[in-house]
């Protein structure tokens, strides 16, 4: 082989070494469905796309009750039957402990319990520290179920500081999994 041809082949090989990764990245970026089925780092169920909302759309009361929640990450407990059973109380207690586990980031997360019971106050809920207990009705539940599919009693929703509903956890969710999700979100987010 001629030296000129060898040099050209070397140049083409070197150029392709740089072009192939860029071309591969471009193809995967434009065709994300090729990557479906891959594992993710999140523990909760990611709601895609995030649902823009206002917390005030889902409870009975005034905006003054939730002014401390604006611009914060909010973990919302859903009560669909009006009864906070033993499993419900355990879930609220575990998330309270999660709040402590967050350490310096605990001030970035607020906890809300949407209570559907119309007549009595639950002593356990009223004594839970840093828990906002807000009342809501069947109309509010229907509105939430129209936005978020498969809502069950005891589920928890995570709202970002902009008010978007972005993750859903079941009542028996692992608190360490929720903590990992929150740590990742807090690290990536500069707001809230």
CORVENHU-V786113 format. One record per residue. RES is the residue in one letter. PSI is psi as a letter, one per 30 degrees, with the letter a starting at -180 (none if undefined). Layout:
RES:PSI / RES:PSI
This chain:
X:k / X:k / X:e / X:e / X:e / X:e / X:e / X:e / X:e / X:e / X:e / X:e / X:e / X:e / X:e / X:e / X:e / X:f / X:e / X:e / X:e / X:e / X:e / X:e / X:e / X:e / X:e / X:e / X:e / X:f / X:i / X:f / X:f / X:f / X:f / X:k / X:f / X:l / X:l / X:l / X:f / X:k / X:e / X:l / X:j / X:k / X:j / X:k / X:l / X:k / X:j / X:k / X:l / X:k / X:e / X:f / X:f / X:g / X:l / X:k / X:a / X:l / X:f / X:e / X:f / X:g / X:f / X:f / X:f / X:k / X:g / X:l / X:k / X:k / X:j / X:k / X:k / X:k / X:j / X:f / X:f / X:g / X:k / X:j / X:a / X:e / X:e / X:e / X:e / X:e / X:e / X:e / X:e / X:e / X:f / X:e / X:e / X:e / X:e / X:e / X:f / X:f / X:c / X:f / X:g / X:e / X:f / X:f / X:k / X:k / X:k / X:k / X:j / X:j / X:k / X:f / X:k / X:f / X:e / X:l / X:k / X:k / X:e / X:e / X:e / X:f / X:f / X:k / X:k / X:h / X:k / X:j / X:j / X:k / X:k / X:l / X:a / X:e / X:e / X:e / X:e / X:e / X:e / X:e / X:f / X:e / X:e / X:j / X:l / X:h / X:k / X:l / X:k / X:f / X:l / X:k / X:k / X:k / X:k / X:l / X:f / X:f / X:g / X:k / X:j / X:f / X:l / X:k / X:k / X:l / X:e / X:g / X:k / X:k / X:f / X:e / X:e / X:e / X:e / X:e / X:e / X:e / X:e / X:e / X:e / X:e / X:e / X:f / X:k / X:f / X:l / X:none
